[in-house]
Amino acid sequence: MRKKTRALIAASAVLAAGTFAIVATTLPAQADDGPSYGEDKGDISTKVVGGEDAPEGAYPWMVRLSMGCGGSMITDQVVLTAAHCVDGTGEDTSVTAYYGANDLNSPDIQERTSAYIHQSETYASDGRGDWALIKLSEPIADAKTIKLATDGTSDEGPNFQLMGWGATSEGGPQADYLQHAEAPYVDDATCQGAYSNLDAEGEICSGLMDEGGIDTCQGDSGGPMVNMAGEEPVQVGIVSWGEGCARPGKPGVYAQVSFWNADINAALGTLP
């Protein structure tokens, strides 16, 4: 599996994500490997670049995972993340989820171990559908959850909010404090010009095409891309892959939540 860069290139700033002291001792060296799409995908990795510290409480659904990925609370006991962050489907107690504060060293951080993981069936078979569900060992009391996109009405932005604890520059260190940035929508035709193997049905792109400079990066995989324009935030994407981090002409690629919504909800209903 090749390492992929989560390139979320945005209009104003990139989300710098980071590991924290607690997790740094548990993250494997190969954490946050990207999806294995074959050699034609290029060298890819994942993190947030060009961002700034997020206001405390701005993204209360955010989760940091011990394998070096991000995620979002979609129920009080289930985290949505990327399929390439996990190893398959079944009982699994190897993942720790950290929730409740922007600062990963905060005493307010709550920890939960995983109980069961469901990896997208299509990802396991052909690499499409980079999403997975992690059921935690017990619910998080009063957990804040995020609404998932159900159709295409939120998918064209025009801007999206990115957030994560990943690296703040390509090949650089990850952050201890949640980073956030805003990035514009990139239409399918333009994104296919950057990546000929884009899954235009099931993937959505975001970034600054001309200048670059804003993106998700290594450590941001599995985290949400959010449309904040409506009455409530809506998750439209899951950090998936991209070439490098915040490179001009190379936007970030996300699993398109609206396309996979029915599959995600079907899987949610079958979790033990």
N, C-alpha and C positions, 0 to 999 in steps of 0.2 A: 504494500500500500504506500503510494507516494505521499509525501507531505504536501499539503495544499495551503495556499495562503488565502485567507478570507479577506478579499479586497473590497471593502465598502468605501467607495470614493464618494465623498459628500460635498454639498455646496458650501458648507462653512467650516466644520471641524470633524475630526475623526475620533472615534471612541478609543481611548487607550485602555487596554485591559491588563490586569496584572495578577500574578500569583501572590499569595500572602504567606506570612510565616507559617501559619498552621498547615496550609496546603503544600507549601514548598517541600516539606519533608515527605509528602505522600505521592506527589505527581511522578509518574514514570517518565523516563527520558524521552520516550516516543509519544508523549501525550499529544492529542489533537492532530493525529494524522488525518489527512484529507481523504476523500473518497477515491477509490481506485478505478478511474475511468479509462485506463490505458495510457500508453506513452504519449498519445497525441494530445493529452490534456495539458501537458507542460508541467513545470515545477510549481506547485501551489502550496500555500500555507495560510494560517488564519490569525488575525488580531485586529485591534482598532488603532488607527493612526490619525493624528491631527485633531484629537478631541480635547476635552477639558473635564475637570472633575464634575460629576453630576450632582445636582442638589440632593441633599438627603431626603429620601421619601419620594423622589420623582418617579421612580420605576420600581414600585414595591413588589412586583411579581418576579423580579430578577433572582436567579439562582446561580451560584458557582458550584461546579462539580469537581470532584477530587481527581478525575482523570485529566483535568486541564481544559474543560469545556464550559460553556455557559448553558443556560436553560431558562425556561419560564414556567411559573406555576399556572396550570390550567384548571386544577381543582386543588383542594386543600391537601391532597395526598399524591398528586401526579405532576411530574415535570415533563415538559415537551423539550426535546433536544434534537441533535442531529444523529442520524443512523450511523455515520462514520465514527461517532464518539463511543459506540458500544460494540460488543462482540457478538451479539445474537439475541435470541429470544429465550426466556426461561427464568427460573428463580435465580436471583443474583444478589448477594449481600456485599459486593465488593466496592460499591460506589457510595461516597458520602456527599450529601447535598448541604450547602451552606446558604442560609437565607436570613434576611432581616436587617441588613445594614449595608451601606456602600463600602465601608472600611472593613476589609476582611479580617482585620485584627480586633474589631470592636467586640466588647463583651456582650453586645446585643445579638451577635450572630447565633442563630439556632442551627443545630446539626441534626441530620437524619440520615440513616443508612438506607440503602435500597433494599427492596424485598423482591421485586420482579421487574424485568425489563422486556419490553416488546420492541423489536426492531422491524421497520417497514419490510413487508414481504417483497415488495418490488425492488427495494434496494438490495436485499439479499440475493435476488435472482438476476437482476440486470443493471444495478447501480442507479436506478431511478427512484425518486422519492426518498430524499435524504432526511428522514425524520424518525424519531424513536420516542417511546414513552418510558419513563422510569417511575414505578410505583414505590413510594417510600414506606418504610416499616410502620409508620404511624402518621396520622394527619398532623399538620401544623395549625395550631389553634389561631383563628382569625387571619389565616393566610389571605393575602390579596392575590387575585387571579386576573388574567388578561383574557379578553374576548378574542376568539380566532376569526379570521376573515372567512366568510361563507360563500361569497361570490366575488366578482371582479370590481365591485364599486369602490373599493379602497386601494386597489392595486396599482393605480397610476399616480399616486401621491397627490400633488406633484413632488412633495418631499417626504422623506422618511427619517425617523429617529433611530439611531444606532446606539447601542450601549454594550459594555462588556469590560472584563478584567484582563483582556489580552495584551499583547505587545503593543507598544506605542510607536514603534518604527520597525520596518522590515528587518528581521534578524536581531532585534533588540530585546531588552528585558520586558517582562510583563509588569503590570501595575498592581499595587496593593489597594487602590481606590477606584471605584467604578467610574469609568469614563463614558462620555456621550458626545454625539455629534449629529449633524443633520446632513443628509445626502439626497440628491435628486433621483427621481425615477429615470431609468434608461430603458427605452423601448426595445422590444425583442429584435427588431431588424438591426438596430445599432449594436446591440449586444452580440448578435450573431456575427457581426463584422469583426468583433474582437475575439469571439470564441465560436468557431464553426461547429463545434459539437455541443452547443447549448441545447438543452431540452426546453424548447420554447413553450411547450405545454405546461410543464411542471416546475419551471424555474423562472425567477424574476431577478432583474439586475438593478443595481443602484451605484452611483458614483459620479465623480467629475471626469467626464471623458477627456477633455482637452488638457487640463492641468494636473489632474490627479491630486494627491495630497490629503484626501480623506478616505478612510477605508476601515473595515474590520481586518484583523490580522490573527496571527497564531495565538490561541487561547480564547478566541471569541467564538469558535465553532459551536453551533447549537443554540446560540443566543438569538433573541428575537430582533427582527426589523419591524418597526411599529409606525403605523399611520396615526398621528396625534391630532388630525384636523377635525375630527367629528366630536360628538358629544362625549364619547369615551374612546380611549385608546384601542386600536385594533391591530393584532399581530398579523402582518401580511407575509412575512418571510422568516426563514430559519437560516442562520449563517452557514453556508455550505462550502463554497470554494471560490477561487480566483487565482490569477497569476500574479505572484508577488503581493505586496501590500501598498495600496495607494499609488500605483504606477499610472502615468498618463495612458489613456487608451485601454486600460484593463480594469473594468468595473468589478465590483463584487457580485457574486452569484449566490442566490438564496433559493432554498426550496420554497415553492409558492404555496402558501398555506391554503388559499381558497381552492386550489386544484386538488389538494390532498385532504381537504377537510372531511369528506365522507369517510375516507379510509381511517383517518385519525380517530374520528368519533366511533367508528365501528370497533376499532381496537380498544378504545377506552372502555367500551361496554363489555368487553370480554376479559378484562384484567381480573385475575383471581383475587 
